[in-house]
Amino acid sequence: MNRKTLAAIGAAGLLTAITVTGCSSGSTTSPIQSTAPGAAASQAPATQAAAASAAAASAPAGVVLPVTSNPIVNTATAPNLEVTFAGVEDLVDPATGAAIDDRLMLTLKNTGTTPMTGLEVYYEMTDVVTTATEAYYQKLDGVTIPAGQETTVYFDNQTEPGHFPENEFSLFRASTNEVDFAIQVSAPDAKIATATAVKATGTGEKVD
């Protein structure tokens, strides 16, 4: 064979080896596709959005959202329930006398002759400048007020007995204007007790 014939045979053999290597019968990997320089960048936001969605899906449940109406239904007339204190700032722990962080804090008194359970709280916030409003509802599960005694409850996302969730993005936390609270507390066989509280102008105060 002359040199041209040998060269042709060698080229054909090399091409066959490349073809076999790239198409192995045991491979499950899809062929690599070329990507224009801008394509990878355009795919990045979609990847980040998917990751964010996955993170949100795995976030703890129990986010407190506003309600659109007051679910309390109570026509009782016996004045057995009182709100003896309602505040959202300049608060003092009734047990220790120490200043505590701003939050909605209610002291409830049972003036009746039997223990009181099944309590519910509904409260509305109003920004006095923008007139924006938000309303929240909470069952006070686990709270019992003995006859003739008081108990204090807190809305602060803590987990101790007597502490209940709050929306950390509410008007109370976000608005720099005065925010007025209108509060209703209900218990079976007791007239709904009402109270008010005020967050003064400003925001960001923690320990007083």
C-alpha positions in Angstrom: 0.0 0.0 0.0 1.2 3.5 -0.7 1.3 6.4 1.8 -2.1 7.8 0.7 -3.8 4.5 1.4 -2.2 4.1 4.9 -3.3 7.7 5.8 -6.9 7.0 4.8 -7.0 3.8 6.8 -5.5 5.6 9.9 -8.0 8.5 9.6 -10.9 6.1 9.4 -9.8 4.1 12.4 -9.4 7.3 14.5 -12.9 8.4 13.5 -14.4 5.1 14.6 -12.7 5.2 18.0 -14.0 8.7 18.7 -17.6 7.6 17.7 -17.5 4.5 19.9 -16.2 6.5 22.9 -18.8 9.2 22.6 -21.7 6.8 22.2 -21.0 4.1 24.9 -24.0 1.9 25.4 -23.7 2.1 29.1 -23.8 5.9 29.3 -27.0 7.7 30.6 -25.6 11.2 30.3 -27.4 13.5 27.8 -25.1 15.1 25.2 -23.7 18.4 26.4 -25.4 21.3 24.7 -23.6 24.5 24.0 -25.0 27.5 25.8 -24.7 31.1 24.7 -22.8 33.4 27.1 -26.0 35.1 28.3 -28.1 31.9 28.8 -26.4 30.9 32.0 -27.0 34.3 33.5 -30.7 34.2 32.5 -31.1 30.8 34.1 -29.6 32.0 37.5 -32.6 34.0 38.7 -34.9 31.0 37.9 -32.6 28.8 39.9 -32.5 31.3 42.8 -36.3 31.6 42.7 -36.7 27.8 42.9 -34.4 27.7 45.9 -36.3 30.5 47.6 -39.6 28.7 47.0 -38.2 25.5 48.4 -37.0 27.4 51.5 -40.4 29.0 52.0 -42.1 25.6 51.7 -39.9 24.2 54.5 -40.4 27.3 56.7 -42.1 26.7 60.0 -45.9 26.9 60.0 -47.9 29.2 62.2 -47.4 32.6 60.6 -49.9 35.0 62.1 -52.1 36.8 59.4 -54.7 39.5 59.8 -58.4 38.4 59.8 -61.1 40.2 57.7 -63.8 40.0 60.3 -64.4 39.4 64.0 -65.2 35.7 64.5 -66.3 36.1 68.2 -70.0 35.3 68.7 -71.0 36.1 72.3 -74.4 37.5 73.5 -73.8 36.8 77.3 -74.6 39.7 79.6 -73.0 38.6 82.9 -70.1 41.1 83.7 -67.8 38.4 84.9 -64.7 39.3 82.8 -62.7 42.5 83.0 -59.5 43.7 81.3 -57.8 45.4 84.2 -54.7 46.3 82.1 -54.0 46.7 78.4 -50.7 48.0 77.0 -48.2 47.8 74.2 -45.3 49.8 75.4 -43.7 51.0 78.7 -44.6 47.6 80.1 -43.6 46.0 83.4 -43.5 42.3 84.2 -46.2 41.8 86.9 -44.2 39.0 88.6 -40.8 40.7 88.8 -41.5 44.4 88.4 -38.8 44.6 85.7 -39.3 46.4 82.4 -40.1 44.2 79.4 -40.0 44.5 75.6 -42.9 46.2 73.8 -45.8 43.8 72.9 -49.5 43.5 73.4 -50.0 42.6 77.1 -53.4 42.0 78.7 -54.3 41.4 82.3 -57.7 39.6 82.6 -59.8 39.3 85.7 -62.5 36.7 86.4 -65.0 38.4 88.7 -67.3 35.3 88.7 -67.6 32.4 91.0 -66.3 29.6 88.8 -63.1 29.1 86.8 -63.0 30.8 83.4 -61.8 29.0 80.3 -62.4 29.1 76.5 -61.2 32.7 76.2 -60.8 34.5 72.9 -59.2 37.8 71.9 -59.9 40.0 68.9 -58.0 43.2 68.4 -57.8 45.9 65.8 -54.9 48.2 65.0 -55.4 51.6 63.4 -52.7 53.9 62.1 -54.0 57.3 63.0 -52.2 59.0 60.1 -52.8 56.7 57.2 -56.0 55.2 58.7 -54.7 51.7 57.7 -56.2 49.0 59.8 -55.4 45.4 60.7 -57.3 42.9 62.9 -56.1 39.7 64.6 -57.9 36.9 66.4 -56.5 34.4 68.9 -57.9 31.6 71.0 -56.3 31.7 74.5 -55.8 27.9 74.6 -54.5 26.7 77.9 -55.5 29.8 79.9 -57.7 29.3 82.9 -58.6 32.2 85.2 -59.6 31.0 88.7 -62.7 32.6 90.2 -61.9 36.0 91.6 -58.4 36.1 90.2 -56.3 37.7 87.4 -54.0 36.3 84.8 -51.8 38.1 82.3 -51.3 37.1 78.6 -48.8 38.3 76.1 -48.7 38.4 72.3 -45.0 38.2 71.5 -44.2 34.9 69.7 -42.7 33.4 72.9 -43.6 29.8 73.8 -44.1 29.9 77.6 -47.6 29.4 79.0 -49.7 32.6 78.6 -47.7 33.7 75.6 -49.2 33.8 72.1 -48.2 34.5 68.5 -48.0 38.0 67.0 -47.3 39.2 63.4 -43.9 40.7 63.5 -44.7 42.7 60.4 -47.9 44.2 61.7 -48.7 48.0 61.8 -47.6 47.9 65.5 -44.1 46.8 64.5 -43.8 48.7 61.1 -45.6 52.0 61.5 -43.8 55.1 62.8 -47.1 56.7 63.4 -49.4 56.4 66.4 -51.2 53.1 66.3 -54.4 52.6 68.3 -55.6 49.2 69.6 -59.3 48.3 70.1 -59.5 45.0 72.0 -62.2 42.5 72.8 -61.9 39.6 75.1 -64.6 36.9 75.3 -65.3 33.9 77.5 -68.4 31.6 77.6 -71.2 32.9 79.8 -69.4 36.3 80.3 -70.1 39.6 78.7 -67.4 40.6 76.2 -64.8 42.8 77.9 -63.2 45.7 76.0 -60.1 47.8 76.3 -57.8 50.1 74.3 -54.1 50.6 74.1 -51.8 53.1 72.2 -48.4 52.8 70.5 -47.0 56.3 70.4 -45.3 57.9 67.4 -42.0 56.2 66.6 -40.9 52.6 66.2 -38.0 50.3 67.2 -38.3 50.6 70.9 -37.4 47.4 72.7 -36.5 47.3 76.4 -37.8 50.4 78.2 
